[in-house]
Amino acid sequence: MLNILMERLKQGRRTLSFPKGKPPVLPARYRGRPIVAGLKDGVDLGKITFIPDSGIQHSNDFRMAASRREDLVLKGDDAHALAHALNKKILEMFGRSLKLRQVSAGGCNACEADINVLNTPVFDLSRFGIQFVASPRHADGIVVTGPISRNMKEALLKTHEATPDPKIVIAVGACAISGGIFSESPESSKGLDTLLPVDLYIPGCPPHPLTILDGLLRLMGRLRKE
Amino acid sequence: MELFNGGNISLKDIPVLAEKEFREEVILRCREDARLMNFFGCAEDGGDVRLIVILGLSEESLLRVFATKIPAGSPRYQSLTRELPQAQLFEREIAEQWAVTPEGHPWLKPVRYHANYRGVPDLWKDVARQTIPGSYPFYAVGGEEVHEVGVGPVHAGIIEPGHFRFQCHGEEVLHLEIQLGYQHRGIEPLMGVGKDLKRGVLLSESIAGDTSIGHSTAYCEAIESLAGCAVPLRAQALRAVTLELERLANHVGDLGALGMDAGFLPTSAYFGRMRGDYLNLLLELTGNRFGKGLCRPGGVLFDMDTAMAEDFCRKLKRYKKEFEEVSDLFFTRPSVLARFEGIGILPLKTAKDLGVVGPVARASQSEQDVRIDYSSGIWQFYHVPISLAATGDVYARALVRRQEVMRSLEFLLKLLPSLPKGDIRAPLGPLKPERLAVSLVEGWRGEIMHVGMTDGQGALSRYKIKDPSFHNWFALTHAMRNQEISDFPLCNKSFNLSYCGHDL
């Protein structure tokens, strides 16, 4: 017992102060929101996989989640419309908590892994009232990863159906948003919003845990005062 | 025909044996000292199918390749599985991909539920239109007191989909059948066409996101071999650095998850956080927490200067100390050990019969590690001792991970201060026509094998991927026999296999 307590003391407090205080700074090589000034055709955050050799320049701004698909297309000097909160009625209904059911549908497990990381002490998701639950019947919405493989389509739709109304749908990662690098495969869909209405798009391959957390907090209206 | 890891041979030099000879040769060699590393089909002119086998001869560090031809007019051969159980999933895969029947296969059922690559009628009617498991009748145990538990494809946690069907008597699992395929994205056909190598490497990074480095390294090595490209040693060293960081992140994370399932939460939280330390090192070096974007055919895209190498060493020394302390706490708790010891035993003989690889194999004292047995690149200059355990239970699989974490850390602390100097990328050049290249990488789950084949114009004509999980899933069902169903999460976690790596 004593050594458990000793180790606990040694471990100390590890939780990020985010969203309070200064936003965390990610390493210089991190590829966040693209710099589009000067790019003619713009960049579709829902399609790119944030690779280093695409010719696109990246900033290290991790905030990228959007409420509408068209807001993911960055053009010229337009300000990036980040995700807005759910409507007041739904927010009141959900209160201060958000229960989500995750569905992995053909993903490579990187998005899943970085959603899981939100449960570690560093991000400590539960302090925001957000929890991933075991059953869709206990959930306020679903979080979908992967290009929605043909073999997972039915299970995904059934999970959505089993979630009580009003429910939200969140697409995490390039694959879920547009099919990503699998969009040309006959086994893959062209994106979650071809099957279900999507309330929040979180781009990345995979998105950094902070990008996901930032998106969820925006959806809950927790970052409004910023 | 024999070749080394990373070698390539002319397609013309691959011996084509008559079916009977082929069969006898595979079975005989595997009874001696060889292991069935790969067994797959590829298209021949006129609709014929060539079945290629790759046997591993670890004593000589050699890979033996030979083939047989299956005529389009009579797409069948006599199954090897009854004599060689490790062939079972390979034969099911061949049956599904090429509509070739392995006659006498004891348990022939679809793997991923997709249409075959030959464009002929599938062996299972409507397999590509059905939702898994389609009309497949799961193996059922009869009896009044026997009950069945079905789990998945959507599980309770944030994990990938798969279906598990348990036949239970009370708490005891008599039989477990696992049906995967839900994550099938059709990667092999996307990879194995034309010359678009840029897309290929991105796909390789997404075969299994938690093994991005392992699979993209294997991809690059196969392509480099086909192109005859000599990769600078510095690039090879940086790939090895990230491969070990990937192993560290996953092994440490697995120990955390095991703690969670055993109900010991302190170390679960600490290991869970420590896993992030390694992912953040990958982020610093490659700009991505999973190392996506690092490996490209010809080398790597990111270098590491002395300051970064020193900083990594400083951090790794600290992580090592933390890991030692937390694992001391974890591995000495009676409540943890009581859940680990004697649970989910995979005997050495079963592990060998099923062709199990990676830490799961080593926990059953099956000595195999690509870094040692088929060393190539930087691994020829650095020796990582093999980590073995004898008991084959959950405890052994946890212990092997603990040892491997320590050895990976020691390796990195040795390599980082003395990274070879030079370039990090060499020009690739065109792929040589009509060749077959094989690359092997010891990913954190075990042996990854990629095989690339080119046509007469030097374009990829077939690309075969094998994730270590392909060998190991069946072993999990064996380890669960006569175990309590409540021990399944723990047992499953101690294997921690990839769904997407299996499903492709």
Interface residues (C-beta under 8 A of the other chain):
Chain A: N3 I4 E7 R8 K10 Q11 R14 L26 P27 R29 Y30 R31 T49 F50 I51 P52 D53 R101 Q102 V103 S104 A105 G106 G107 C108 N109 A110 C111 E112 A113 D114 I115 N116 V117 N119 T120 P121 V122 F132 A134 S135 P136 G146 P147 S149 R150 N151 M152 E154 A155 T159 C175 G180 I181 F182 E184 S185 P186 E187 S188 C205 P206 H208
Chain B: R112 Y113 H114 T131 I132 P153 V154 A156 G157 I158 I159 E160 P161 G181 Y182 Q183 H184 R185 G186 I187 P189 L190 R199 L202 L203 S206 I207 A208 G209 D210 S212 P266 A269 Y270 G272 R273 R275 G276 L279 N280 L283 E284 L285 T286 G287 N288 R289 F290 K292 G293 R296 L301 F302 E325 V326 L329 S498 Y499 C500 D503
